[in-house]
């Protein structure tokens, strides 16, 4: 790294500033989050081949997109540690809202699917859930593209805008994301009204995730628009506030939603492997045992029940004093001779 990096006027100064260590701490937490998210992605790909319940499997592609979005959130942290310039500005204003919109859309799609499952109905198919998650985030993508296009047309003028104007633009750009948060929160509450208690636990994970996310967003928006100006720390605290909220919310996604979901998924796969017994070998073994018991007992006086392929076969008692004969087929001479 060049010596200019250690100058306070350099855009990359906060990446290595030891006096204000928030940049180093947050980039370390973001780097750890990137590694953990990649491990979860690989684990999800491994579990996809072991899940046998179609209701559980239908949400796995949506959760894969969710993990990709969380990975993007951790990576976006570095764009807020680096100072605002012509390169980091469009990245901030575009990816922040789009990645959060994808995360909340995936949670909303999963919550909508759980609303059906807790009422005893069938699950959505995985293409339907994936289309719901991506479709709900399309509006935020369009809004972000339009704003970034206007920003790029301004050129370097947006850097010379007042800090208050930039912060207001940033929050207004996220109004649709706030709508998705509120909608996901209310949908997750309806999951507790269903009669099927087995699916309520998944709704609890989404509900807790949304509660923490709403608290984080209320705090950082309040600090950005009112707290920092009143404390006379604007714009010094603006980037740290947004960056802390970004990393914290990404870790909330992992700890309150992904970790319990993966634990339940692992337990269900383990139970499926335990109950998936070789039925043919079991029935053949049982049939062999019954046959051996039949030879040792007096078969002429007892009824012996054998099991073949899981179906009991009742054998009648045989009288040794009675004569039995095998019926033979009769030949029609008229048909053979053509008469």
Residue, then its C-alpha position, 0 to 999 in steps of 0.5 A: x500500500x502506498x504512503x498516500x493511503x495513510x494521509x487523511x485526505x486519501x479516500x482509502x484512509x479509513x481502511x488503515x486508520x488506527x486513530x479511528x478504528x471503526x473502519x478496521x473493526x467493521x471491515x474485519x467483521x465484514x470479512x468474517x461474515x463473507x467467509x461464514x456466508x460462503x460456508x453457508x452457501x456450500x452447506x446449502x448446496x450439500x443439503x439440497x441433495x438430502x432433503x426429501x420433503x418437497x415442502x422444505x425443498x421448495x424454499x431452498x432456492x429462495x434461501x440461496x438467493x437470500x444468502x447471495x444477497x447477504x454476501x453482497x451486503x457484507x461486501x458492500x461494507x467496503x464501499x462505505x469505509x472508502x470515502x464518497x467519490x465518483x466510484x463509490x457513490x453509484x455503488x452505494x446508492x444502487x446496491x444498498x437498496x437493491x440488496x436489502x430489497x432482495x433479502x426482505x423479498x426472500x423473507x416475504x416469499x418464505x413467510x407467504x409460503x408458511x401462511x399456507x403450510x400452517x393452514x394445512x395447504x400445499x406449498x408453493x413450488x420453488x419457481x413460484x417462490x423464486x419469482x415472488x422474491x425476485x419480482x418484489x425486488x424489481x421495483x427497487x432495482x428500477x428506482x435505483x437505476x433511475x437515480x444512479x442514471x441521474x447521478x451520473x448525468x450530474x457528474x462530480x456535482x453530486x459530491x458538492x451537494x450538501x450532506x443533508x441533501x445527500x442523506x435525504x436522497x439516500x433515505x428517500x431512495x429506500x422507501x420501497x425497502x421500508x414498505x417491504x420490511x413492514x409487509x414482511x413483518x405483518x405477514x410473519x405475524x399471521x403465521x402464528x394463527x395457523x393450526x399446524x404448529x410444526x411450521x410456526x417455528x419457521x415463522x418465529x425466525x422470520x418474525x424475530x429477524x424482522x423485529x431486529x431489522x426494524x429496530x436497526x433501521x429506525x436507529x440508523x435513519x434517526x441518527x443519520x437525519x437528526x442525531x448527527x446534526x444535533x450532536x454536530x457530528x455531521x458528516x463525520x459520523x454519517x458513514x460509520x452509522x450507515x456502515x454499522x447498520x449494514x454489518x449489524x443487519x447482515x449478521x442479524x440475517x445470519x444469526x436469527x434466520x439462517x442459523x436456525x433454519x439450517x439447524x432445522x434442515x439438518x435435523x430433518x435430513x438426519x431423521x429422513x436418513x434414520x427412517x429410510x430403512x431398507x424395507x426389502x431387507x427387513x421384510x425378507x428377514x422377517x419372512x425368513x424368521x417366520x419360516x424357520x419358526x414354522x418348521x420347528x412347530x407342528x404345522x398341521x395343527x397351527x395357523x402360521x402367519x407369514x409376512x411377504x412385502x409387508x402384507x400378512x399371508x394366512x396359511x390354512x391348517x393341513x390335515x395329513x389324513x386327507x388325500x389331495x390331488x392336483x387337478x389336470x387340464x382336460x383336452x377337448x378332442x373335438x377342437x384338437x381334431x377339428x370336428 
